[in-house]
Amino acid sequence: MRRALALAAEAAAAGEVPVGATVTMNGRIVAEARNMMRGSNDPTAHAEMVAIRGAAAALGTSRLDGCALWVTLEPCAMCAAAIGLARIATLTFAAEDPKGGAVLHGPRIFGQPTCHHRPEVFSGIGEAEAAGQLKAFFATRRP
């Protein structure tokens, strides 16, 4: 999570919403990313999506069995669906997102009967720092 938080700080410095993500396998980072929607003009370039794509490329497979995703904010519906499709084993996120999250909030993707794969989910690790990054970022944009 420490690396994901550093990536979130990089995102904020680049004017992106501060979210960072890493994909690990056997305790080693195989891919990492930060939000880059604005810089890439790609609405799907959430940190999770970019990290999942990077891990799939690095491992040469679309199935990320045995991998863990670490992300600083609760994934949205798009990212949660991608996590399931990638067969990621564990998801750990720092801060909950009552407005846009889709794991513990909103559609609760992994609880739906149509969800074919449900990762083990952990939340709250690094929550204070991640929430602080988000609050500081939006304080300058939404006075």
N, C-alpha and C positions, 0 to 999 in steps of 0.2 A: 504494500500500500504506500510505503514511503516514496517509491518511484512514481506511482500514479499521482500522488499529491504534487510532486515536483513537475510532472507533465502538465497538471492543471494550472500551476503557476505560470508555466510557459504559455499556455493557451491564453490566460488573462493578459499577459504582457503583449500578446499578439492581437488583442482586441476580441478574442473569442470567449465564450462562456467557459469559465475554468472547470473543465472536466478532463481527467486523464485516466488512462486505462493501460493495464498490462495483461498479457496472457502468459502464464507460466506452465511449465511441464517439468515434473520432478524437481520443483523448487528453483528452476532457472527460467529467466525471462526469454521467451521465444519471439515475442512481438510487443510493441508498445506504441501508444499513440495519444494524441490530445485532440480535443475538438478542433476542427478545421473547416467548418461549414462556410464561414464568411470568406476566408482566404482562398478556398478552392471553388467557391460558387456551387457547392454540392450540398444540398439539404440532407443527404444521407451520411455525411462525413462526421458523424458522432464519434467520439473517442472509441467507444466499444466496437462500432462497425469497422473502423479503420484497423484497430488492433486485431479483430477476428480475421479480416482479410489478410493482414500481414502474417498471422500465425498459420493460416491455411497455406499461404504461399511458401513460408519457411519450412513447413512440415510436409508439403506436397500432398495434402489431403483436405477435403472439405469437412471431414469428421475429426473434430478436435477432442476425441475420447481421451480421458486422463488429464485434460488441461483445466486450469483454473483461470478465471477472469477476475481481475481486481480492478474496481472502478470507483471513482470518488463520489458519484451520485447514482442514486437508484435509476436503473435503466428505464427508458420509455418503452412503449409498446413495440416499436420497430426493432429496437435493440434486444428486448427480451425475446421476441420471436426469433431473431437471428441466433441468440444464445442457444435456444432450444434446437434450432435446425442444425447448428454446428455440433451439437451433442457435448457441450462443455460440461464437465463434471461438477465443478463448484463455481459459484458466483459469490464474491464478497464485495459489498459496496459500503462506502463510508456514510454518506448522508442520505436520509430518506427524502423523497420528493413527492409530497402530498398532491401537488398540482399536476405534474407530468409523469410521475413514476407509474410503472405498470407491473411491478413485482409485489409490493406490499400494498399498493394503492391502485386506484382506477380499475382497469380491467383484470388485474392480477392474472396475467398471462399463464403462469405455470399452474394455476388452479383450474384452468379451463379443461373440459373433457376432450377438446380437440387438440390439446397440447400433447405431442408424442414423446417429448423428453423433458424432464424436470431436473434441473441441477440442484444440488444441495446449496442452500442460500444462507449466507451470513451477512449481517448488517451491523453498522455502528463502529466499525474499526476505522479510526481516523476521523470520526464524525465531526468533532469540534473544529479541526483544522479545515476540513472540506467545507463545512457550513460557513466558517469564517471567510474563506476565499470567495464563496458565492455572494455572501452579504456585502463584502467589500467591493466586489465587482459591480453589483447592481446598485450600490449606494451612489456611485458616480454617474450612473445612467438614469436612475429613477429617483431623483431627489425628493 
